[in-house]
Amino acid sequence: MKTIGFIDLYIDEWHANNYPAFFAQTAYGKDFQVTMAYEETPHPDRRPLDKWCQDMNIKPARNIQEVVDNCDCILVLAPNDSDRHEDLADYALTSGKPVYIDKTFAPSLAAARRLFARAKKYNTPLMSTSALRYSKSVINCRTPGECSYFCGFGGGLWFDVYAVHQVEMMVALCGTDAEKVMVNAAGNIRTAEVVYSNGRIGRVNYEKMIAYMHTVRYENNETKFDSLEGDTYFKRLMENIAGFFHTGRSSVDPAETCAVCAILEAMKIAAQTPGIWVNIPR
């Protein structure tokens, strides 16, 4: 039995609340168990760590080091606070144990590169992704990274946090060599157009309550629409995380994770200057 430890900013959030049961439902379910958790700061309106751990039958940790030293695999959560991932993952990345960092991996390309560099220095396997990477359109793509057009739609509470889902799909389907982005806004609506160096186009359409769906044009000019309704992409995500913990091999190329962070970094800047092209850091 391999043990999984959680490191979170505040532990009583959707990912931490559901991941233990999701792990149990994977093909590796009998091989893993979440045994320890740590939160940096209790949320004022939610359960503190001791109460959460009591309810979840998981041992509370006094600090991050206790989690890392006593668990075989580490999951750094804080899904809405990517700017804290470097601090929360710092010690885990020196452990040589598989470390998964929840989406969004990092708030900038520079931060993403620092995380991967630290993991490489200590031979620590590292993985991060959005669940939407495992949507039907992505996993069934015969030419990953070479699709000529992606147009996505999706919602969530905040554009800065939830745009990652569409961008993750776009990078997996269209590639990593995005050059520039322009964002326009109207009320809660955000639209972003991404131009690639090879002429490919990606479009992200965000509105708080809209369902996830997208259109993809493949290299053979076949165009498909996918509503994602009923898609079991989250189950596939958990299978891939469990597989990563089992083998130490990530199913996501670090170059793609860095490209996602670079595009999102540029989108945040472009959102402050609507209608103006912003170069994506390379």
Salt bridges, closest charged atoms under 4 A:
ASP12 OD1 - ARG47 NH2 3.06
GLU40 OE1 - ARG84 NH1 2.48
ASP55 OD2 - ARG47 NH1 2.98
ASP55 OD1 - LYS51 NZ 3.12
GLU66 OE1 - ARG62 NE 3.18
GLU86 OE1 - ARG114 NH2 2.76
ASP87 OD2 - ARG84 NH2 3.49
ASP90 OD1 - ARG118 NE 2.87
ASP102 OD2 - HIS15 ND1 2.60
GLU168 OE2 - ARG133 NE 2.81
GLU193 OE1 - ARG203 NH2 3.46
GLU219 OE2 - ARG200 NH2 3.19
GLU222 OE1 - ARG142 NH2 3.47
GLU222 OE2 - LYS224 NZ 3.64
ASP226 OD1 - LYS136 NZ 3.87
ASP231 OD1 - ARG236 NH1 2.68
GLU239 OE2 - LYS235 NZ 3.42
GLU256 OE1 - ARG133 NH2 2.71
